[in-house]
């Protein structure tokens, strides 16, 4: 991708995808969107290789947990950072997602700073990005 780090936002809510796009773009990310996990896999299979995927849990067709386990089963995608961004707040769900291969877990509602802080912690903010 030109000039930016690629992020893939996976959420069945168009409004939430828009919020995350508006959060990521000023941080230097180029953003692709998918409405569910299967659509996101189609993006990966088309040859896009995002640095990070921000993944909702509850979606039709393929949920976030299924997406994470599928991505982790493919060697060529194992370097993609996966961050859950969801309303699922039960400790067991958080543990399950992290055990499946998610790197971070952000609860909705969130602030732009919370997303930027997690990306910074993961070493994913593009050079010159301001938190």
C-alpha positions in Angstrom: 0.0 0.0 0.0 1.3 3.5 -0.7 2.4 5.7 2.2 0.5 3.9 5.0 0.2 0.9 7.0 -2.8 -1.3 6.1 -5.5 -2.0 8.6 -8.6 -4.2 8.1 -11.7 -3.3 10.1 -14.1 -6.2 10.5 -17.5 -5.4 11.9 -21.1 -5.9 10.8 -22.0 -2.4 11.8 -21.3 0.2 9.1 -21.3 2.9 11.7 -18.7 1.1 13.8 -16.5 0.5 10.7 -16.8 4.3 10.0 -15.8 5.2 13.5 -12.8 2.9 13.4 -11.8 4.3 9.9 -12.0 7.8 11.3 -9.8 6.7 14.3 -7.2 4.9 12.2 -6.8 7.2 9.2 -5.3 10.2 11.1 -2.8 7.7 12.7 -1.4 6.9 9.2 -3.4 3.8 8.4 -4.9 2.9 5.1 -8.2 1.2 6.0 -10.1 -1.7 4.3 -13.4 -2.8 5.7 -15.3 -6.1 5.9 -18.8 -6.8 7.2 -18.1 -10.2 8.6 -15.2 -12.7 9.0 -15.8 -14.5 5.6 -15.7 -11.2 3.8 -12.5 -10.4 5.7 -11.0 -13.7 4.6 -11.9 -12.8 1.0 -9.8 -9.6 1.4 -6.8 -11.6 2.7 -7.2 -14.2 0.0 -7.2 -11.4 -2.6 -3.7 -10.7 -1.6 -4.1 -7.8 0.9 -1.9 -8.3 3.9 -2.8 -5.9 6.7 -0.5 -5.1 9.6 -3.6 -5.3 11.9 -7.1 -6.5 11.9 -9.7 -4.9 14.3 -12.2 -7.6 14.8 -15.7 -7.6 16.2 -16.9 -10.8 17.9 -20.6 -11.0 17.1 -21.2 -11.0 13.3 -23.2 -13.0 10.9 -21.7 -15.6 8.4 -18.4 -15.9 10.3 -17.9 -14.3 13.8 -14.7 -12.8 15.1 -13.6 -15.9 17.0 -13.9 -18.1 13.9 -12.0 -15.5 11.9 -9.1 -15.4 14.4 -8.8 -19.2 14.5 -8.9 -19.4 10.7 -6.3 -16.8 10.3 -4.0 -18.5 12.8 -4.4 -21.8 10.9 -2.7 -20.2 7.8 1.1 -19.8 8.1 1.1 -16.9 5.6 -1.1 -14.8 7.8 0.4 -15.6 11.2 2.3 -12.3 11.3 -1.0 -10.3 11.1 -1.8 -8.6 14.4 -5.4 -9.3 15.6 -7.2 -7.0 17.9 -10.7 -7.8 19.2 -12.9 -4.7 19.4 -16.2 -5.9 20.9 -18.9 -5.7 23.5 -18.0 -9.2 24.8 -16.8 -8.3 28.3 -16.9 -11.7 30.0 -13.5 -12.8 31.3 -13.9 -16.2 29.7 -14.5 -14.7 26.3 -11.5 -12.5 26.6 -9.3 -15.4 27.6 -10.8 -17.5 24.7 -10.0 -14.8 22.1 -6.4 -14.3 23.4 -5.8 -18.0 23.6 -7.0 -18.3 19.9 -4.4 -15.8 18.8 -5.8 -12.3 19.4 -3.0 -9.9 20.5 -5.2 -7.4 22.3 -8.8 -6.9 23.4 -10.7 -3.5 23.4 -14.2 -3.2 24.8 -16.9 -1.1 23.1 -17.5 1.7 23.7 -13.9 2.9 23.3 -12.1 6.2 22.8 -9.8 7.0 19.9 -7.0 7.3 22.4 -7.7 3.7 23.7 -7.3 2.4 20.1 -4.2 4.4 19.5 -2.7 3.3 22.9 -3.2 -0.4 22.0 -1.7 0.1 18.6 1.3 1.9 20.2 1.7 -0.9 22.7 1.8 -3.4 19.8 4.4 -1.3 18.0 2.0 -0.7 15.1 1.7 3.1 14.9 3.3 4.2 11.6 6.3 6.5 11.9 5.3 10.0 12.9 1.8 9.1 14.1 0.6 11.0 17.1 -1.2 9.3 19.9 
